[in-house]
Amino acid sequence: MLVINCQGSPYEVGVQHGGAARKQIAGSIAFYSWLFKKYTDRSWESILPIAKAFGVNIEQRWPRYYQELKGIAAGSGRDILDILALNVRTEIAFGLLTSSNGPAPSRSDGCTTVSLQTGEHSWLGQNWDWMEEQKENLVLLTVACSGKPTIKMVTEGGIIGKIGLNEYGVGVCLNAIRSRGLNDTKLPAHLALRMALEASSAREARSAIENIGLAGSAHILVADAKDHFGLEFTSRTCMQLDGNSNGYILHTNHMLGIHEGIDELAEADSFARMDRISLLTAQADFPEQDLKAFATLFDDHDGFPVSICRAQEGISEDATVFNIVMDLRSVQAVVSLVNYPQVSATHIKLEMAGKPKILYILSSHFNGWYLPEFAHPYQVLSPHTETFIASPTGESVCDPISVERFKDDEDAQEFFRTKKHLWTKTDLLTSYVGRAEEFDIIFVVGGFGPMWDLATDKTSIQLLEEFHKADKILVGLCHGSAAFLNVKKADGTPVLAGEAVTGFSDLEEEQAYAIKVAPPGMPFDLEKALNEKSGGKYEKAAEAWAPHVVVSPSKKLLFGQNPGSAHDLAVEVLKVLQGTS
């Protein structure tokens, strides 16, 4: 399989793709010219006006995609309409399916997709079944487009979105569905896959493509380390498919939901494959908890040649061309090119560059840290970072008052129930001394505990000074800001001097004490101390308990005022990491 690595602006990415895949793009055009004639009884030339209509909408609504398509055209020496036609090939082939061809002669690609979400794993995979003639036009494409996450996908030459994953562990799979009807004002399926792969989470991907809708019929399975969603589309409708009781979402090539008024020509073997994969997953008990074990689901020949792993012979007009399985927690995938009956003829491992590393510091004082002040940052940042956690003694306590006070915060409560292993035994702060260069962020979690230990802990102070000297991102939340009071720059001046800073305010302290959620006898006045160290730069929200976040001009110091600032602070940290702040 041709391997292409592209980077730069959308147009530059397109030029690199087009230049490297000239042969595969020409092959794709020849293949789909034949297929369009077979399925729609239209020549390539008669299809181009339809592609042009899609292009007008793409240029207006998603100009970055249009620029990339223009780049592919320039790099490959083809007309932009040829490249557009490739990228709307699903809508043309099945949306314009002629009644004279009926159910039997036409095949839909995509085939069998599976997503599994458990407490330990987030796995996603599929067999891509299509005509073997198109195998030689496949491309393993890596895209690092300016301002977007890095993507690795298996696609067809000239097509900008298909099956794969991104650096945040968002993965997508596709099932084409043979149903007439198209709408050139909506999103073509392959551009929808690309849009999903540019998202930072499965939820973001789902919202993006649901809000626009697809130009034709397809099922898109999108997942990350936490969530998975099956999205079934027609040119007029959308339906979400949730996981079953065993944690699976399964699909083949027919509608599972009820979509009123559609003209579907479902394939008989799609129903048989759905029954088969349902049985296999219900019986599955993976002794080896790895991708290799998960991949065995797709190596099934029941009902051959129209089986889950199929061959292009007899009544079967297509074959399993490749299989892909993805581990969305470790952000890696394995692609297997299939030459039946040799299922694993060639393996290609896809791995992303390492994630940024974040070191969370928790208090070891018995007053502990506050639940939402760890839960929300962790939930925002963990899909995008490699997490390390340390405390002065190696033990840390979540303030039980915060658990009760935020009992209606579903995300925080889920974190408390499922992530106790993160804090019941942590690394020692001393184990990270001298290692600042390995990390990108140090984040001091709030709660009342830091006022007693982290504010004066010599190792905590040393770590923050080392991270600052190494030009890393330093973050303090609520009372976690106390940990910065005695931290100094290399020249001996306070790290907070002249910097805007925030932390729990005097009024919030008074109100917390009045309602008995704050311990008595606080060792010092945090607002006053922060204001003095910063030279009068302390900030707070206009109202007590309202969210307030401070980001330094250098974007190396970030602070949040109170528990309500936890999510917003984490979002700002993520923006700094992604270069979008």
C-alpha positions, 0 to 999 in steps of 0.5 A: 500500500502506498504510504503518504505523509502530508503536512501544511495548509489544506492546499499544501496537503492536497498537492502532496497527496495528489503528487504522490498518488497520481497513479492511484488517483488515475486508477480510482477515476478509471474504476469509478467511471466503470462503476458509475456506468454500471450502477447509474447508467451514466458516463463519467462526463455526465456525472461531473455536473453533479460533482460541480453542484457539490463543489459549489456547496463545499467551497462555500461551507467548508472552504478548507476541504475545497482547498485541499481538493484543489491541491489534489487536482493540482498535484495529480494533474487532474481537473477539480471536477474529477477529484470532486466526483471521487469524493462524492462517489458514495452519493453518486453510486448509491443515491443515483442507483437506477431501478433497472439495476435493482438489488442484485447487480449493485454492491455497497462497500463498508461491510462489517463494523464493530465498536466495543466499550468496556471499563478497560478497553475502547476498540473499534474495527471493520472489514472493508469489502469492495471490489478487488480491482480497487485494492491497488488504489488504496493509500495509507495517508497521514495528514498533519493539517495546520490547526487540526489533529494529526490523522492516519487513515486508509483511503482511496487515492484522491479521497480526503476522508475515510477509515482511521483515527486521529492523535486524540484517539477519535476513530471512524468506520463506515458502512455504505447503505444502498438507498436512493436519494441525495442532497448536494447541500449536505455533507458527503459521507467521505467529507463527514469522515474527515470532519469526524477525524478532525474532532477532539472527541467522539461527542464533538464529531457526532455533533458536527456531522449530525448538525449538518446531515449527510448528502446520502445514506451511510452509517458512520461509527465514531468512537474515542476512549470514553464514548461511541456512537453509531450514526445512521443517515439518509439524505433526509434523516439521522438516527443514533444507535447506542451500544448494546448491553455487552458494550458493542455497536454493530453494523453491516450494510442495511438500515437498523433504524426506522427511516420513514420514506426512504428507498432502500435496496438492502442486500440479503447477505447484510442481514446474515452478516449482522446476525453472525457478528451479533452471535460472535460478539455475544459469545466473545471471551477474549483471553488475550486483552489486545487488538489481536484478540479483537481482530479475530471477530473479523476473520470469520467465514460462515456463509462463505463466500458472502461471509464477514471475511469474504472472497470475490467469487461465485455469488460474491461480487466483492472481497474483504480488501482490508481489515483495520482494528483500533485501540483508541486508548493507546491510540494505535491501529493495525491494518491487515491487507487481505488476500483470501484465504490468507487473511493476514497477508500484510500487517501495517501498524499505525501509531501516533507521536506521543501525547503531551505529558501532564503531571498532576500534584495532589495534596497529602494533607487530611483536608484533601483535594476537591472532587470537581477540581480534579475530575473536570480537568482530568475528563477534559485533558486525559484524552489528549495527554499522558497522565502522571499523578504525584503527592508529597507522601504518595497518598491523597484524599478526596475531600468527602465534603466535596463528594457530597456537595457535588452529588448532582454533578454526574461527571464528577460522581462518575470520576469518583466511582471509577477513578479511585486508583488515580489517587489512593496511591500516587507517585511521590513528588520526589520521583519527579525531581529533575525530570521537567524536560519530560513533561509539558504541564504541571497542574496543582489541583485545588482543595483545602489541603494545599494550604497546609502542605503544598504552599510550603512543601520544599519538593513541590516548590522545587518541581514548580521552579524546575518546570518554570525554568524549563518553560513548561505550562504551570497551572493552579486551581482554586487553593492550588494557587497557594503552591505558587506563593513561594516559587521563584524564577531563576533570578530569585524573584517570585514567579507570580511577580507582575503576573495576573493570578487568581484563586479562592477569594476572601468572600468565597472563603467566608461563605464556605466557612459559614456553610461548614464546607471549609475547615476552621483555622486556615493557615493564611489569607490566600487572596491577600497572599496572592495579591501581595506576591503578584504586586496587586495583580490578583483577579476575581469574578464579579460574583462569588463562585462564578467561573474565572480563569486567568491566562498569562500573556506567555500562556505559561501560567494559568489559574482558575479561581474556584471549583466552578472554574475547573472545566473552563481552566482545563479547556484553556489549557487544552487550547494552549496545548493545541496552539489555538489559544 
